C-alpha cells in the first residue's frame, strides 16, 4: 500500500514525539478512522529515509543505462564461458547476477554462441596411426579400377522393435502425448551379415547362434563362397572385413588367404578403428530406415522385410 506525503509526515511526527511504534499506530487509527495503520517495517523505513536523505519521499532508484548494464553482463559471461565452456545458463546467470532470460539472450544473440553436445570418438593407440597411413599408401598404389572389385563385409543387429533416437525423433502435437512405446526388457533381435561390392550384394545371412570362428567360417564356406564363384571375374575381387574376434581367428584368416591370396585384406592390413572406411556402416543405416515399414510382428517377418529391402537395393 502506498502512502502520500501528508500521512508520512503525520506518522513521522508522532514517532518523534512518542518514540513508540504502537503509539504511532494508535494515533494513526484515531486520526484516520477505519484506516489500517502502517506496519512496523513501513514506519521504520520512513524514519531511515529521513535520516539518510532528510526527506520522506522515496529516493530515486539508482539505475544504469540498460545498454551499459547489458554490455557489462556480456563481458562477464564471455569471460566465464572462455574459462569454462560447459557452464549452464542458470549457473552463468548466478555468476553475472542477471536474469536467466537475459543470460540466454546474451549467449545466443550478442555472443552468437550455440549449445553443442559432447562429441565422442574411438580412442586410437599410438600404433594405429602408422597402420592407417600404411593402408592408405597401399590402397593408393593400386589401380583406380580396383574399387570396382572390393567386397566389404560386416554384421549388424536388427531388433524386432524399431529403435527411437530420443535426440532427433520428435512428434509435433498440441498436447503432451500419452502413448508410450512398449519395449520388452530383452528385445528379440537377429544378427545379419552382408557383403557388398560395386556390382553385387552378398546376403543377407542370418546367424541363428552366437558368432564365433566356427560359425563365421561355416557361413563363408557354405553361403558366401558358392555365391561368389558365380560372380563374373570372381578371381579379381578383394575381400575386406573388420577386426572382430571371429574374423581375426587364424583358421578364418588362413581360409580367406587360400581363396583370395594377395587380394585378401588381412588383419594386419585393415586399419583399426576405421568404420568410415567400410561402406557397410552407411548401408546398415539406410536398411534400418526401411525394414520397419510395415512394422514386423515377429522375427520371421523382420527377416522377410530385410530380404525384401535388400532385393530392392
C-alpha positions in Angstrom: 0.0 0.0 0.0 1.3 3.5 -0.9 1.0 6.4 1.5 1.0 10.1 0.4 3.4 12.6 1.8 0.9 14.1 4.4 0.3 10.7 6.0 4.1 10.0 6.2 4.6 13.4 7.9 2.0 12.6 10.4 3.5 9.2 11.3 7.0 10.7 11.4 6.0 13.5 13.8 4.3 11.0 16.1 7.4 8.9 16.1 9.5 11.9 17.1 7.1 12.6 19.9 6.4 9.1 21.2 9.3 7.0 20.1 6.9 4.1 20.1 5.5 2.3 17.0 2.4 1.2 19.0 1.7 4.9 19.9 2.2 6.0 16.3 -0.3 3.3 15.1 -2.8 4.2 17.8 -2.7 7.9 16.8 -3.0 6.9 13.1 -6.2 5.0 13.8 -7.6 7.9 15.8 -6.9 10.4 13.0 -7.7 8.2 10.0 -10.8 6.4 11.3 -11.2 2.8 9.9 -7.9 3.0 8.1 -5.3 0.4 8.6 -2.2 1.7 10.3 1.2 1.3 8.6 3.2 -1.7 9.8 6.4 -1.5 11.9 8.8 -2.0 8.9 7.0 0.7 6.9 7.3 3.3 9.7 10.9 2.4 10.4 11.6 2.7 6.6 10.3 6.3 6.7 12.5 7.1 9.7 15.5 5.6 7.9 14.6 7.5 4.8 14.5 10.8 6.6 17.8 10.1 8.4 19.6 9.4 5.1 18.0 12.0 2.8 16.3 14.5 5.1 13.1 13.7 3.2 10.1 11.4 3.4 9.7 11.0 -0.3 11.1 7.8 -1.9 14.7 8.3 -3.1 15.1 7.9 -6.8 16.3 4.5 -7.8 19.9 4.2 -8.8 19.6 3.0 -12.4 22.2 2.2 -15.1 21.7 2.6 -18.7 20.2 -0.7 -19.9 22.7 -0.9 -22.8 25.6 -0.3 -20.4 24.3 -3.0 -18.0 23.9 -5.5 -20.8 27.4 -4.7 -22.0 28.9 -5.3 -18.6 27.0 -8.6 -18.3 28.1 -9.6 -21.8 31.8 -9.1 -20.9 31.3 -11.1 -17.7 29.6 -14.0 -19.4 32.2 -14.1 -22.2 34.9 -14.3 -19.6 33.2 -17.1 -17.7 32.5 -19.1 -20.9 36.0 -18.7 -22.2 37.3 -20.1 -18.9 34.8 -23.0 -18.8 32.6 -23.7 -21.8 30.3 -26.2 -20.1 28.7 -23.8 -17.6 24.9 -23.9 -17.7 22.7 -20.9 -18.4 21.4 -20.9 -14.9 24.9 -21.0 -13.4 26.0 -18.2 -15.7 23.1 -16.0 -14.7 24.0 -16.6 -11.0 27.6 -15.6 -11.6 26.7 -12.5 -13.7 23.8 -11.6 -11.3 21.3 -11.2 -14.1 18.1 -13.0 -15.1 18.1 -16.4 -16.8 16.4 -15.0 -19.9 18.9 -12.1 -20.3 21.7 -14.6 -19.9 20.2 -16.8 -22.6 19.8 -13.8 -25.0 23.4 -12.6 -24.4 24.7 -16.1 -25.2 22.6 -16.6 -28.4 22.2 -13.1 -29.7 25.1 -11.0 -28.5 27.9 -13.6 -28.4 26.3 -15.8 -31.1 27.1 -19.0 -29.2 25.2 -22.3 -29.7 24.9 -25.2 -27.3 26.7 -28.3 -28.7 26.7 -31.8 -27.3 29.9 -33.5 -26.3 31.4 -35.4 -29.3 32.9 -38.9 -28.7 35.2 -40.9 -31.0 37.1 -44.1 -30.8 40.4 -43.8 -29.0 43.4 -44.5 -31.2 46.5 -46.2 -29.9 49.9 -44.9 -30.9 50.5 -47.8 -33.4 47.1 -47.2 -35.0 48.2 -44.1 -36.8 51.0 -45.8 -38.7 48.7 -48.6 -39.7 46.2 -46.1 -41.2 49.0 -44.5 -43.2 50.3 -47.9 -44.4 46.8 -48.9 -45.6 46.2 -45.6 -47.4 49.6 -45.9 -49.1 48.8 -49.4 -50.2 45.3 -48.6 -51.5 46.6 -45.6 -53.4 49.2 -47.7 -55.1 46.5 -49.9 -56.7 44.7 -49.1 -59.9 41.6 -46.9 -59.5 39.6 -49.8 -61.1 40.3 -51.9 -58.1 37.5 -50.1 -56.2 35.0 -51.9 -58.5 36.3 -55.2 -57.2 36.2 -54.6 -53.5 33.9 -56.8 -51.3 33.3 -55.1 -48.0 31.5 -57.1 -45.3 30.1 -56.6 -41.9 27.4 -57.7 -39.4 24.7 -55.8 -37.7 21.9 -56.5 -35.2 18.3 -55.7 -36.2 15.8 -55.5 -33.3 12.2 -56.6 -33.6 11.0 -53.2 -32.2 12.4 -50.2 -34.1 14.8 -48.1 -32.0 13.9 -44.5 -31.3 16.5 -41.7 -31.4 15.5 -39.6 -28.4 17.6 -36.7 -29.6 16.3 -36.5 -33.2 12.9 -38.1 -33.3 10.1 -35.6 -32.5 6.3 -35.6 -32.6 4.6 -32.3 -33.4 1.4 -32.2 -31.2 -0.7 -29.6 -29.5 -0.7 -31.6 -26.2 1.7 -33.8 -24.4 1.4 -37.4 -25.8 0.0 -40.1 -23.6 1.0 -43.0 -25.8 4.1 -45.0 -24.8 6.4 -47.2 -26.9 6.3 -50.5 -25.1 9.7 -52.2 -25.2 10.4 -55.6 -23.6 13.3 -55.9 -21.2 15.0 -58.3 -23.6 14.0 -57.3 -27.2 14.2 -60.1 -29.8 16.9 -59.5 -32.4 18.7 -61.1 -35.3 22.3 -60.8 -36.4 22.6 -60.1 -40.1 25.8 -60.5 -42.3 26.1 -58.8 -45.7 28.8 -58.3 -48.2 28.6 -55.5 -50.8 30.6 -54.5 -53.8 30.1 -52.1 -56.6 28.3 -54.8 -58.6 26.6 -57.1 -56.1 25.2 -57.6 -52.6 26.0 -60.9 -50.9 23.3 -61.7 -48.4 21.6 -61.4 -46.1 22.8 -64.2 -44.0 21.1 -64.7 -40.6 23.2 -66.1 -37.8 21.0 -68.3 -35.7 23.6 -68.9 -32.9 26.4 -66.9 -31.4 29.0 -65.8 -33.9 32.4 -67.4 -33.3 35.2 -68.5 -35.6 33.4 -71.8 -36.4 30.0 -70.4 -37.3 31.6 -67.5 -39.2 33.8 -69.8 -41.2 30.9 -72.1 -41.9 29.0 -69.1 -43.3 31.9 -68.1 -45.6 32.4 -71.7 -46.9 28.7 -72.7 -47.4 26.9 -69.4 -48.1 29.3 -66.7 -49.3 31.8 -68.7 -51.4 29.3 -70.6 -53.6 27.6 -67.2 -54.4 31.0 -65.6 -55.1 32.0 -68.4 -57.5 29.0 -67.5 -59.7 30.2 -63.8 -59.9 31.9 -62.8 -63.2 35.6 -62.3 -62.8 35.5 -63.6 -59.3 39.2 -64.0 -59.1 39.7 -60.2 -59.4 37.9 -59.4 -56.2 39.4 -58.2 -53.0 37.8 -59.2 -49.7 37.6 -57.0 -46.6 36.3 -57.5 -43.1 36.9 -55.6 -39.8 38.8 -56.8 -36.7 36.0 -58.6 -34.9 37.3 -61.6 -32.9 35.6 -64.2 -35.2 37.1 -62.5 -38.2 40.7 -62.5 -37.0 40.8 -66.1 -35.9 43.7 -68.0 -37.5 41.5 -70.6 -39.2 39.4 -67.8 -40.8 42.4 -65.8 -41.9 44.1 -68.9 -43.4 41.0 -70.0 -45.3 40.4 -66.5 -46.8 44.1 -66.2 -47.8 43.8 -69.6 -49.5 40.8 -68.3 -51.6 41.8 -64.7 -52.3 45.6 -64.9 -52.0 47.1 -61.4 -52.0 43.6 -60.0 -52.7 42.5 -60.7 -49.1 42.9 -57.6 -46.8 44.1 -59.5 -43.7 44.0 -58.4 -40.1 47.5 -56.8 -40.4 46.4 -54.6 -43.3 43.0 -53.3 -42.3 43.4 -50.1 -40.2 41.9 -50.4 -36.7 39.1 -48.2 -35.6 38.1 -47.2 -39.1 34.4 -47.7 -39.5 34.1 -44.8 -42.0 36.2 -46.8 -44.5 33.6 -49.6 -44.7 30.5 -48.8 -46.8 28.5 -51.3 -44.8 28.3 -48.8 -41.9 26.3 -46.5 -44.2 24.4 -49.3 -45.8 23.1 -50.5 -42.4 21.7 -47.1 -41.6 19.7 -47.0 -44.8 18.5 -50.5 -44.4 17.3 -49.9 -40.8 15.2 -46.9 -42.0 13.3 -49.2 -44.4 12.8 -52.6 -42.8 10.2 -51.3 -40.3 7.7 -50.4 -42.9 5.4 -52.1 -42.2 6.3 -52.9 -38.6 7.2 -56.6 -38.2 5.3 -58.6 -35.6 7.8 -61.5 -35.4 11.4 -62.3 -36.2 10.3 -64.1 -39.3 8.5 -61.0 -40.6 11.6 -58.9 -39.7 13.8 -61.3 -41.7 11.4 -61.1 -44.6 11.4 -57.3 -44.5 15.3 -57.3 -44.6 15.3 -59.7 -47.5 12.8 -57.5 -49.4 14.6 -54.3 -48.9 18.0 -55.8 -49.9 16.4 -57.1 -53.1 15.0 -53.6 -53.7 18.5 -52.2 -53.4 
